[in-house]
Amino acid sequence: MRDTVYFLVFDGFADWQAALALCEIRRPGDWEVRTVGFSRATVTSMGGLAVKPDLALEQIELARAALLIVPGGHLWLRGEGRAAVELIGRVHAAGAPVAAIDSGVVALARSGLLDRRRHTGNWSGQLVTQVPGYRGAEQFDGEALAVCDDGVISASHLGSIEFAREVIHTLDLYTAADRADWYRLFKHAQLPPWCVGEAMAA
């Protein structure tokens, strides 16, 4: 049963980038969110939050993986995190989607998953520079803040709302109409029609 969303944590991970996505994943109560680290040792996020991972990388149950989320952080720009890059490939090969935002997209590129899939990120030059084996430059969409293609979600550091929208859609949370209302609310501060009607009645 694919009932678990794994969220990668490490020293300096960008804690805010997937916050909206994680909140919406947990809201219905159908999914378990578990943090996973390179070890079980406590890490500190970019915002100063201390997080003790629920699991180490090798403890992930691929059969239960509904999604793996990879946040940004300087780790990826230092060329570190090889074990996580390998995990990304294994999770996707096992049939679960993977999602990365900001420099976490560099890890996706290192896994090879972006070579033949439409994707985005901070800028194409970052991937070309950071990943010598990257072959997906022609698939890079510099106009999009988030892209989902064949179970791979990628997002710019400016696209946390769009990233959450793609995660919500990938996990089939809510109805299509509710997802559209959600996006208008968080992106444009436009209240859903039913909420406007209640406000006027009050």
Secondary structure, 3 states (H helix, E strand, C coil): CCCEEEEECCCCCCCCCCHHHHHHHHCCCCCEEEEEECCCCCEECCCCCEECCCEEHHHCCHHHEEEEEECCCHHHHCCCCHHHHHHHHHHHHCCCCEEEECCHHHHHHHHCCCCCCCECCCCHHHHHHHCCCCCCHHHECCCCCEEEECCEEEECCCCHHHHHHHHHHHCCCCCHHHHHHHHHHHHHCCCCHHHHHHHHHC
